[in-house]
Amino acid sequence: MQSLSIHRAVPTPASAQGQRGASLLFALITLVALALAASALVRSVDTGAVVLGNLGAKKATAVAADRATQMAINYLANTMTEATRLIDQPNQGYYATSKEDYDITGFDGTDPARKLVNWDVDGSCAYATSGTCDAMTRPSDVQAVDDTGLMRIEARYLITRLCTTAGIDAKGTSNNNCAVALKASMMKNQNAGAIDQTSTRNFELQNQQPFYRIVVRVKGPRNAVTYTETIVNLAS
């Protein structure tokens, strides 16, 4: 005798099918939200790393600028003499006039017609946004300020004597318009004080030392560029 098995298909209620579809939708939404959060986290970490790297590169160029400034002062005070400071030394980045009509950094938007320093010694001043390139006005050669020896940092300096005319010193009778230190610029007339008062009591300009402007440009990793300006006076 054979047994007969009968299987009946029990229909799934429509509400259960709708619940399974809603669960899939919520799972997809959650997955998208997690993906967006992960992407934002990665971008945040990358941005932070870039910012920290840029700050480190900027700090490195600032330290190198200080070293290059010391090198420029040493060259000005110990290598050059009072006579050689009266004339330009273009290959050494020294000029006996102030060059006040120059845009030293090349990013002065107030007057695009100002002359530019040939910082890269490329003859075109391609670093600048505007201005007239003066290929003859160039800085010093690259100074070795990178302790690692990899020359990832390029430092150059430009020295200008704050006078209007080259070839003339800054002493009292030279009539050269120079910026000088006032405390070392005048001495009392020794003849003033006699009983007969044959000479008037006045002040005479003595052996003055003008101010010198030292501008340093440092290029480092991550395209970091730093400009520094230092005013020095060699009067003892």
ZAMARGU-4260 file (C-alpha; in steps of 0.2 Angstrom, whole numbers, plus 5000, padded with zeros to 4 digits):
<rodrens>
0) 5000/5000/5000 | 5007/5016/4995 | 5006/5032/5005 | 5002/5048/4996 | 5010/5064/5003
5) 5002/5081/4998 | 5012/5097/5000 | 5002/5113/5000 | 5011/5130/4996 | 5008/5142/5009
10) 5007/5159/5002 | 5019/5173/5010 | 5009/5187/5016 | 5012/5204/5006 | 5018/5212/5022
15) 5032/5200/5025 | 5039/5204/5007 | 5038/5222/5010 | 5048/5221/5026 | 5062/5211/5017
20) 5063/5225/5004 | 5064/5239/5017 | 5078/5230/5026 | 5088/5229/5010 | 5085/5248/5007
25) 5091/5252/5025 | 5106/5241/5023 | 5111/5250/5006 | 5109/5267/5014 | 5120/5262/5029
30) 5133/5255/5017 | 5133/5272/5007 | 5134/5282/5024 | 5149/5271/5030 | 5158/5273/5013
35) 5156/5292/5013 | 5162/5293/5031 | 5177/5283/5027 | 5181/5294/5012 | 5179/5309/5023
40) 5191/5302/5036 | 5204/5298/5022 | 5203/5315/5015 | 5205/5323/5032 | 5220/5313/5036
45) 5228/5317/5019 | 5224/5336/5021 | 5232/5336/5039 | 5248/5327/5032 | 5249/5340/5018
50) 5247/5355/5030 | 5260/5348/5042 | 5272/5345/5028 | 5270/5362/5022 | 5273/5370/5039
55) 5288/5359/5041 | 5295/5365/5024 | 5291/5383/5028 | 5300/5382/5045 | 5315/5374/5036
60) 5316/5389/5024 | 5315/5401/5038 | 5330/5393/5047 | 5340/5393/5031 | 5336/5411/5028
65) 5344/5416/5045 | 5359/5406/5040 | 5360/5415/5023 | 5358/5432/5031 | 5373/5428/5043
70) 5383/5423/5027 | 5378/5440/5019 | 5383/5450/5034 | 5400/5441/5035 | 5403/5444/5016
75) 5399/5462/5019 | 5409/5465/5034 | 5424/5454/5032 | 5426/5451/5013 | 5422/5468/5006
80) 5431/5484/5011 | 5426/5502/5012 | 5432/5505/4995 | 5423/5490/4987 | 5407/5494/4995
85) 5406/5509/4984 | 5404/5500/4968 | 5392/5486/4962 | 5397/5468/4963 | 5383/5460/4953
90) 5391/5442/4953 | 5391/5443/4972 | 5373/5450/4974 | 5379/5467/4980 | 5374/5484/4974
95) 5380/5501/4980 | 5363/5509/4978 | 5346/5506/4987 | 5336/5500/4971 | 5321/5507/4980
100) 5311/5507/4963 | 5312/5488/4963 | 5299/5475/4967 | 5310/5463/4977 | 5298/5449/4979
105) 5290/5450/4962 | 5272/5450/4969 | 5268/5468/4972 | 5252/5471/4964 | 5251/5490/4967
110) 5263/5495/4953 | 5266/5481/4939 | 5279/5492/4930 | 5292/5491/4944 | 5308/5482/4940
115) 5311/5464/4945 | 5326/5456/4953 | 5333/5441/4942 | 5332/5429/4957 | 5333/5413/4947
120) 5347/5420/4936 | 5337/5415/4921 | 5336/5432/4913 | 5317/5431/4912 | 5311/5433/4930
125) 5298/5419/4927 | 5295/5418/4946 | 5286/5435/4946 | 5268/5439/4942 | 5272/5455/4933
130) 5285/5468/4931 | 5300/5473/4920 | 5314/5460/4922 | 5331/5467/4925 | 5342/5453/4920
135) 5358/5462/4926 | 5352/5464/4944 | 5354/5446/4951 | 5357/5439/4969 | 5372/5429/4975
140) 5376/5412/4970 | 5367/5398/4979 | 5373/5397/4997 | 5376/5380/5006 | 5363/5381/5020
145) 5357/5363/5019 | 5365/5352/5033 | 5360/5336/5024 | 5370/5340/5009 | 5356/5336/4997
150) 5354/5354/4992 | 5335/5353/4993 | 5335/5371/5000 | 5341/5385/4988 | 5346/5401/4997
155) 5352/5417/4989 | 5354/5435/4995 | 5354/5452/4988 | 5363/5467/4997 | 5360/5485/4993
160) 5368/5500/5001 | 5355/5513/5006 | 5362/5527/4996 | 5356/5536/4980 | 5373/5536/4971
165) 5386/5523/4968 | 5405/5527/4969 | 5403/5540/4983 | 5404/5537/5001 | 5392/5543/5015
170) 5404/5555/5023 | 5399/5573/5028 | 5405/5582/5012 | 5400/5569/4999 | 5382/5575/4997
175) 5377/5557/4994 | 5360/5554/5001 | 5362/5539/5012 | 5353/5532/5027 | 5365/5533/5041
180) 5364/5529/5060 | 5361/5546/5069 | 5370/5541/5085 | 5386/5539/5075 | 5384/5553/5062
185) 5388/5569/5071 | 5402/5576/5081 | 5403/5592/5090 | 5414/5606/5082 | 5430/5606/5092
190) 5433/5625/5088 | 5417/5630/5095 | 5420/5635/5113 | 5434/5647/5111 | 5433/5664/5121
195) 5433/5674/5105 | 5420/5663/5097 | 5428/5665/5080 | 5418/5650/5075 | 5400/5646/5077
200) 5395/5631/5088 | 5389/5618/5076 | 5389/5600/5071 | 5399/5592/5057 | 5396/5575/5049
205) 5410/5563/5052 | 5415/5546/5045 | 5398/5538/5044 | 5393/5521/5039 | 5377/5519/5029
210) 5364/5506/5032 | 5363/5490/5021 | 5348/5481/5016 | 5350/5462/5015 | 5335/5452/5006
215) 5336/5433/5007 | 5326/5422/4996 | 5325/5403/5001 | 5317/5390/4990 | 5313/5373/4999
220) 5304/5357/4997 | 5285/5357/4993 | 5288/5374/4983 | 5290/5383/5000 | 5297/5401/4997
225) 5303/5413/5011 | 5309/5431/5009 | 5317/5439/5024 | 5324/5457/5025 | 5337/5463/5037
230) 5344/5481/5039 | 5362/5482/5046 | 5375/5495/5050 | 5394/5492/5051 | 5398/5507/5062
235) 5407/5501/5078
</rodrens>
